[in-house]
Amino acid sequence: MAEILQGGKRDTVATDSGGAIAKFAVTNITERRTFDANTVTLAETNDVVATIIRELIRKGILDGTVA
């Protein structure tokens, strides 16, 4: 069963085992907001995920860079 997250204080700082703040680094992004889940290729999926990560960085939800 999946964990359900609701309310409460958000922990917005993720760190690795050494204590360094984890950040996403996305490169070679091709904006893609649509795909056919039945016939999608790995490249298309990666483009959608990269687009989502970029949007979350822009909204301040994730830390990271997009190049």
C-alpha positions as CSV (number, residue, x, y, z in Angstrom):
1,M,0.0,0.0,0.0
2,A,1.3,3.5,-0.9
3,E,2.0,6.0,1.8
4,I,-0.5,8.9,1.9
5,L,1.0,12.3,2.6
6,Q,-1.3,15.0,3.9
7,G,-0.8,18.2,5.7
8,G,1.8,18.8,8.3
9,K,5.1,20.5,8.0
10,R,6.9,20.0,4.7
11,D,10.6,19.0,4.7
12,T,11.9,20.9,1.8
13,V,15.6,20.1,2.2
14,A,16.9,16.8,0.9
15,T,20.4,15.8,1.7
16,D,22.7,12.9,0.7
17,S,24.5,10.6,3.2
18,G,27.3,13.2,3.5
19,G,24.9,16.0,4.4
20,A,25.2,17.8,1.0
21,I,22.0,19.4,-0.2
22,A,20.7,17.3,-3.1
23,K,19.8,19.1,-6.3
24,F,18.5,18.0,-9.7
25,A,20.6,18.8,-12.8
26,V,18.7,18.4,-16.0
27,T,20.4,18.7,-19.4
28,N,19.4,18.4,-23.0
29,I,15.8,19.1,-22.2
30,T,13.1,19.1,-24.9
31,E,9.9,20.4,-23.5
32,R,7.2,17.8,-23.8
33,R,3.8,17.8,-22.1
34,T,2.0,15.0,-23.9
35,F,2.6,11.4,-24.6
36,D,0.7,8.2,-25.4
37,A,1.1,5.9,-22.5
38,N,0.6,2.8,-24.6
39,T,3.3,3.6,-27.2
40,V,5.7,6.0,-25.5
41,T,9.4,5.6,-26.0
42,L,12.0,6.1,-23.2
43,A,13.2,9.3,-24.8
44,E,9.6,10.7,-24.7
45,T,9.2,9.7,-21.1
46,N,12.5,11.3,-20.2
47,D,11.4,14.6,-21.9
48,V,8.1,14.6,-19.9
49,V,9.9,13.9,-16.6
50,A,12.5,16.7,-17.4
51,T,9.7,19.1,-18.2
52,I,8.0,18.3,-14.9
53,I,11.2,18.7,-12.9
54,R,11.8,22.1,-14.6
55,E,8.4,23.3,-13.7
56,L,8.9,22.2,-10.0
57,I,12.2,24.0,-9.9
58,R,10.6,27.1,-11.3
59,K,7.9,26.9,-8.6
60,G,10.5,26.5,-5.9
61,I,9.4,23.0,-4.9
62,L,12.7,21.4,-6.0
63,D,16.2,22.6,-6.0
64,G,18.2,22.2,-9.2
65,T,19.3,23.5,-12.6
66,V,18.1,23.0,-16.1
67,A,20.5,23.5,-19.1
